[in-house]
Amino acid sequence: MTYPWSDLAFWQSGEFQLCKERIDDDIRKGFVVNPEKKSMFRALSLTPLDRVRVVFLGQDPYPEHRLATGLAFSIPNAVPPGDFPPSLGTIFKEYQREFGYPCPPHGDLSKWAERGVLLWNTIPSCRSGKSLSHDWRDGAWDGLTREIIRRCDGRGVVFVFFGAIAKRHLVEVKSSPTILMSHPAPRGQMNTKAPIVGSRMFTTINDKLREIGLEPIDWRLDDPEPQEGRSGNKALGRPRADGTVPRILQN
């Protein structure tokens, strides 16, 4: 069995074994873990290393179980705009302000992932209803995030760090351009020098991509012009969106 990013050393580490044991222990105790196991590394499934151009580094999954998808800031397509979480709402405010686009009809950011934006939470799991509950004191998840950053930095990408938890890993970036933003949660937008709204974040990312010789990202999400065959052959070359994870986690 193969899976995305399969050669990461973290999958064979004691730290990963510890993460699995703690997650299984939470489940045995009756806690719900966000996201579901099958989706925990969905960001890696949708954005293989050779396609990464931008890395969004968030905090941890949405605490509301129905919203956690394995992609940082993304939510299921079926969630109506009136139920968008505040963090995503902040991102979409800048998206609308910067480009003049309408608010997307859904909060599914998988198109960004398929276009080369790795939507990674630095802590990829939490107990449902309790943010940062898997920010364990020994930093058991840290090795995975560090290795992902180093791999991407070695290729040359644009990193965007959202909030203090993500910025703990800023030291790992040695050669790639970085953008530091506040966390998009409303509290993170208060009394900050790096608010998202008004930052021209998306244009800045694309400018930095051009500077390092990479194609800019198409950020549009609302599909103004239907494309023929979008459910046909065109989709065959896309990464799987089924949340494929290392077999070792599923055992």
C-alpha positions as CSV (number, residue, x, y, z in Angstrom):
1,M,0.0,0.0,0.0
2,T,1.3,3.4,-0.9
3,Y,0.2,6.8,0.4
4,P,1.2,10.5,-0.1
5,W,4.4,11.7,1.4
6,S,5.2,8.1,2.2
7,D,8.9,8.6,2.7
8,L,8.6,11.0,5.7
9,A,10.7,9.7,8.5
10,F,8.1,10.7,11.0
11,W,5.8,7.7,10.0
12,Q,8.5,5.3,11.4
13,S,9.2,7.3,14.5
14,G,8.4,6.8,18.2
15,E,6.7,10.2,18.2
16,F,4.1,9.0,15.7
17,Q,3.6,5.8,17.6
18,L,2.9,7.9,20.7
19,C,0.4,10.1,18.8
20,K,-1.5,7.1,17.6
21,E,-1.6,5.6,21.1
22,R,-2.9,8.9,22.5
23,I,-5.6,9.2,19.8
24,D,-6.7,5.6,20.3
25,D,-6.8,6.2,24.1
26,D,-9.0,9.3,23.6
27,I,-11.4,7.2,21.4
28,R,-11.5,4.4,24.0
29,K,-12.4,6.9,26.7
30,G,-15.3,8.1,24.6
31,F,-13.9,11.3,23.2
32,V,-14.5,12.3,19.6
33,V,-11.3,13.2,17.7
34,N,-11.2,15.8,15.0
35,P,-11.0,15.1,12.1
36,E,-11.9,11.4,11.6
37,K,-8.8,9.2,11.3
38,K,-9.4,8.6,7.6
39,S,-9.1,12.4,7.0
40,M,-6.3,13.3,9.4
41,F,-3.7,13.7,6.7
42,R,-6.0,14.7,3.8
43,A,-4.0,17.8,3.2
44,L,-1.0,15.6,2.2
45,S,-3.3,13.5,0.0
46,L,-4.6,16.4,-2.0
47,T,-1.2,18.3,-2.3
48,P,1.7,16.0,-3.0
49,L,5.1,17.4,-2.4
50,D,5.9,17.9,-6.0
51,R,2.9,20.1,-6.4
52,V,3.3,22.3,-3.4
53,R,3.8,26.0,-4.2
54,V,2.3,27.6,-1.1
55,V,2.1,26.3,2.5
56,F,-0.7,27.6,4.8
57,L,0.3,26.8,8.3
58,G,-2.7,27.0,10.7
59,Q,-3.2,25.9,14.3
60,D,-5.3,22.8,14.8
61,P,-8.6,21.4,13.4
62,Y,-11.9,23.2,14.0
63,P,-13.3,22.1,17.4
64,E,-16.7,21.4,15.9
65,H,-16.6,17.9,14.6
66,R,-18.8,18.5,11.5
67,L,-16.4,21.2,10.3
68,A,-13.1,19.4,10.6
69,T,-11.9,18.1,7.2
70,G,-8.2,17.5,7.5
71,L,-7.5,20.7,5.5
72,A,-6.6,23.8,7.5
73,F,-9.5,26.4,7.4
74,S,-11.6,24.3,5.0
75,I,-15.0,23.0,5.8
76,P,-17.4,20.5,4.1
77,N,-19.0,21.7,0.9
78,A,-22.5,21.2,2.2
79,V,-22.1,23.7,5.1
80,P,-24.2,26.8,4.1
81,P,-22.6,30.3,4.1
82,G,-24.6,31.3,7.2
83,D,-22.8,28.6,9.2
84,F,-19.2,29.4,8.0
85,P,-16.9,29.5,11.1
86,P,-15.5,33.0,11.9
87,S,-11.9,32.1,10.9
88,L,-13.0,31.1,7.4
89,G,-15.2,34.2,7.3
90,T,-12.1,36.4,8.0
91,I,-10.2,34.8,5.1
92,F,-13.2,35.2,2.8
93,K,-13.5,38.9,3.7
94,E,-10.0,39.5,2.4
95,Y,-10.7,37.3,-0.6
96,Q,-13.7,39.4,-1.5
97,R,-12.0,42.8,-0.7
98,E,-8.9,42.0,-2.6
99,F,-10.3,40.5,-5.8
100,G,-13.9,41.9,-5.8
101,Y,-15.1,38.3,-6.1
102,P,-18.5,37.3,-4.5
103,C,-18.3,35.3,-1.3
104,P,-17.9,31.7,-2.2
105,P,-21.1,29.6,-2.0
106,H,-19.2,27.0,0.1
107,G,-16.2,26.8,2.4
108,D,-14.5,23.8,0.7
109,L,-10.9,24.9,0.0
110,S,-9.9,21.6,-1.7
111,K,-9.5,23.5,-5.0
112,W,-6.7,25.5,-3.5
113,A,-5.1,22.3,-2.3
114,E,-5.3,20.8,-5.7
115,R,-3.8,23.9,-7.2
116,G,-0.7,23.7,-5.0
117,V,-1.7,25.2,-1.6
118,L,-0.8,22.8,1.3
119,L,-3.4,23.5,3.9
120,W,-1.7,22.1,7.0
121,N,-2.6,22.4,10.6
122,T,0.6,22.3,12.7
123,I,-1.3,20.2,15.2
124,P,-3.4,17.9,12.9
125,S,-5.8,16.6,15.6
126,C,-7.7,17.6,18.6
127,R,-10.6,16.4,20.8
128,S,-13.9,17.6,19.5
129,G,-15.0,20.7,21.3
130,K,-11.5,21.5,22.7
131,S,-9.0,23.4,20.7
132,L,-5.3,22.7,21.3
133,S,-6.2,19.5,23.3
134,H,-3.5,17.6,21.3
135,D,-0.9,20.3,21.7
136,W,0.9,17.9,24.1
137,R,3.6,19.2,26.3
138,D,6.2,16.9,24.7
139,G,5.2,18.2,21.2
140,A,4.7,14.8,19.8
141,W,3.2,16.2,16.6
142,D,6.0,18.7,16.1
143,G,8.3,16.3,14.3
144,L,5.8,15.9,11.5
145,T,5.3,19.6,10.9
146,R,9.0,20.2,11.1
147,E,9.7,17.6,8.5
148,I,7.0,18.8,6.2
149,I,8.4,22.4,6.4
150,R,11.9,21.2,5.7
151,R,10.8,19.2,2.7
152,C,8.9,22.2,1.2
153,D,11.6,24.6,2.0
154,G,14.1,22.5,0.2
155,R,12.0,22.9,-3.0
156,G,11.4,26.6,-2.7
157,V,7.8,27.6,-1.8
158,V,5.9,30.5,-0.1
159,F,5.1,29.9,3.5
160,V,2.2,31.7,5.3
161,F,2.2,31.3,9.1
162,F,-1.2,32.1,10.7
163,G,-0.9,32.9,14.4
164,A,1.4,32.1,17.3
165,I,1.1,28.3,17.3
166,A,2.1,28.1,13.6
167,K,4.9,30.7,14.1
168,R,6.6,28.3,16.6
169,H,7.9,26.5,13.5
170,L,9.1,29.6,11.7
171,V,12.7,28.8,12.6
172,E,12.6,25.7,10.3
173,V,12.4,27.9,7.2
174,K,15.9,28.6,5.9
175,S,15.5,29.8,2.3
176,S,11.9,30.3,1.2
177,P,9.9,33.5,1.4
178,T,7.6,33.7,4.4
179,I,4.5,35.8,5.3
180,L,3.4,36.2,8.9
181,M,-0.3,36.7,9.6
182,S,-2.4,36.8,12.7
183,H,-4.7,33.9,13.2
184,P,-8.0,34.5,11.3
185,A,-10.1,33.9,14.4
186,P,-11.8,37.1,15.5
187,R,-9.6,37.3,18.7
188,G,-6.5,36.9,16.6
189,Q,-7.5,39.9,14.5
190,M,-7.7,42.2,17.5
191,N,-4.7,44.4,18.4
192,T,-2.4,42.8,15.9
193,K,0.2,44.2,13.5
194,A,-0.7,41.6,10.9
195,P,-4.4,41.5,10.4
196,I,-5.7,39.5,7.4
197,V,-8.4,41.9,6.2
198,G,-6.7,44.7,4.3
199,S,-3.4,42.8,4.0
200,R,-3.6,41.9,0.3
201,M,-2.4,38.5,1.4
202,F,-3.4,36.6,-1.8
203,T,-1.7,39.1,-4.1
204,T,1.4,39.2,-1.9
205,I,1.6,35.4,-2.1
206,N,1.4,35.5,-5.9
207,D,4.0,38.2,-6.2
208,K,6.4,36.1,-4.1
209,L,5.7,33.1,-6.2
210,R,6.6,35.0,-9.3
211,E,9.8,36.2,-7.6
212,I,11.0,32.6,-7.1
213,G,9.9,31.6,-10.6
214,L,6.7,29.8,-9.8
215,E,3.2,30.2,-11.3
216,P,0.8,32.2,-9.2
217,I,-2.2,30.5,-7.6
218,D,-5.7,30.9,-9.1
219,W,-7.6,31.7,-5.9
220,R,-11.1,31.8,-7.3
221,L,-13.6,29.4,-5.8
222,D,-17.0,30.2,-7.2
223,D,-16.6,28.8,-10.7
224,P,-18.3,31.6,-12.6
225,E,-18.1,29.7,-15.9
226,P,-19.0,26.0,-16.0
227,Q,-16.4,23.8,-17.6
228,E,-17.3,20.9,-19.8
229,G,-16.2,17.5,-18.7
230,R,-15.3,18.7,-15.2
231,S,-16.6,15.4,-13.8
232,G,-15.0,13.4,-16.7
233,N,-11.5,12.8,-17.8
234,K,-10.2,16.1,-16.6
235,A,-10.5,14.9,-13.0
236,L,-8.6,11.7,-13.5
237,G,-5.2,13.3,-12.9
238,R,-6.1,14.9,-9.7
239,P,-4.9,13.7,-6.3
240,R,-7.4,11.5,-4.4
241,A,-9.7,13.4,-2.0
242,D,-10.7,10.4,0.0
243,G,-8.4,11.2,3.0
244,T,-5.9,8.4,2.4
245,V,-3.6,8.1,5.4
246,P,-0.7,5.9,6.3
247,R,-1.8,2.3,7.0
248,I,0.0,2.5,10.3
249,L,-2.5,5.0,11.6
250,Q,-5.5,2.9,10.6
251,N,-4.3,-0.2,12.4
